[in-house]
Amino acid sequence: MKSVGNRRMPWFGALSVACAMALGLAASGSSTPAAANGAFTHSRALHTATDRHLAARILRAHNEERHRLRLQPLKWNVHLEREAEEWAQHLSRIGRLQHADSRQRNRTGENLWMGTAGHWPVETMVDMFIAEKRHYRHARFPDISHTGNWADVGHYTQVVWRDTQEVGCAVATAAGNDVLVCRYWPAGNIWGQKPY
């Protein structure tokens, strides 16, 4: 097992993980092989009591890092959750990560994650965004990474972007993969601004 943040990560049994990040002005992504057409998609819409518990876990994972930086906590937005759910189901059906364009996202920020179904708690999914901070350099966007590539920290900076106030996320499962989509309002990763 490997640790990310305070959590232990079950690396065994995981076949692939891909992450991508989007802004209002640019998107980049990774992909995995496409699923068979008509693959059954199961979505963990966060509307039942159990699902509200899942939403609380996702929100807590975001806000723990924001608290460390003395940033205002994010609030859960059900509208963003529903949009994230629709996109997560779409990505599950096509079997790859691809950002919605800014019009489809209503100019919200978007973080995407994909991994082997059932092997990853939602806290670990979010912690993988946060783990990018090891490359973070406090400067103005896009010069925010020690690697020289802002995409290496883009998930992290969206999670901790000072002006972001709300988040909504959903997980969908199909073709052996879980897909997490998180939408953020207002979007982070704004050219020329510091994350916090």
Secondary structure as the mmCIF struct_conf table of DSSP 4:
data_model
#
loop_
_struct_conf.conf_type_id
_struct_conf.id
_struct_conf.beg_label_comp_id
_struct_conf.beg_label_asym_id
_struct_conf.beg_label_seq_id
_struct_conf.end_label_comp_id
_struct_conf.end_label_asym_id
_struct_conf.end_label_seq_id
STRN STRN1 LYS A 2 VAL A 4
TURN_TY1_P TURN_TY1_P1 GLY A 5 ASN A 6
STRN STRN2 ARG A 7 MET A 9
TURN_TY1_P TURN_TY1_P2 PHE A 12 GLY A 13
STRN STRN3 VAL A 17 ALA A 22
BEND BEND1 GLY A 24 LEU A 25
STRN STRN4 ALA A 27 SER A 28
HELX_LH_PP_P HELX_LH_PP_P1 PRO A 33 ALA A 36
TURN_TY1_P TURN_TY1_P3 ASN A 37 GLY A 38
STRN STRN5 HIS A 42 ARG A 44
TURN_TY1_P TURN_TY1_P4 LEU A 46 HIS A 47
BEND BEND2 THR A 48 THR A 48
HELX_RH_AL_P HELX_RH_AL_P1 ALA A 49 ARG A 68
TURN_TY1_P TURN_TY1_P5 LEU A 69 ARG A 70
HELX_LH_PP_P HELX_LH_PP_P2 LEU A 71 LEU A 74
STRN STRN6 LYS A 75 TRP A 76
HELX_RH_AL_P HELX_RH_AL_P2 VAL A 78 ILE A 94
TURN_TY1_P TURN_TY1_P6 GLY A 95 GLY A 95
BEND BEND3 ARG A 96 ARG A 96
HELX_LH_PP_P HELX_LH_PP_P3 HIS A 99 ASP A 101
TURN_TY1_P TURN_TY1_P7 SER A 102 ARG A 107
STRN STRN7 GLY A 109 THR A 116
TURN_TY1_P TURN_TY1_P8 ALA A 117 GLY A 118
BEND BEND4 HIS A 119 HIS A 119
HELX_RH_AL_P HELX_RH_AL_P3 VAL A 122 ILE A 130
HELX_RH_3T_P HELX_RH_3T_P1 ALA A 131 HIS A 135
STRN STRN8 TYR A 136 TYR A 136
BEND BEND5 ALA A 139 ARG A 140
TURN_TY1_P TURN_TY1_P9 PHE A 141 PRO A 142
BEND BEND6 ASP A 143 ASP A 143
STRN STRN9 SER A 145 SER A 145
TURN_TY1_P TURN_TY1_P10 HIS A 146 THR A 147
BEND BEND7 GLY A 148 GLY A 148
HELX_RH_3T_P HELX_RH_3T_P2 TRP A 150 ASP A 152
TURN_TY1_P TURN_TY1_P11 VAL A 153 VAL A 153
HELX_RH_AL_P HELX_RH_AL_P4 GLY A 154 VAL A 160
TURN_TY1_P TURN_TY1_P12 ARG A 162 ASP A 163
STRN STRN10 GLU A 166 ALA A 174
TURN_TY1_P TURN_TY1_P13 ALA A 175 GLY A 176
STRN STRN11 ASN A 177 TRP A 185
BEND BEND8 PRO A 186 PRO A 186
TURN_TY1_P TURN_TY1_P14 TRP A 191 GLY A 192
#
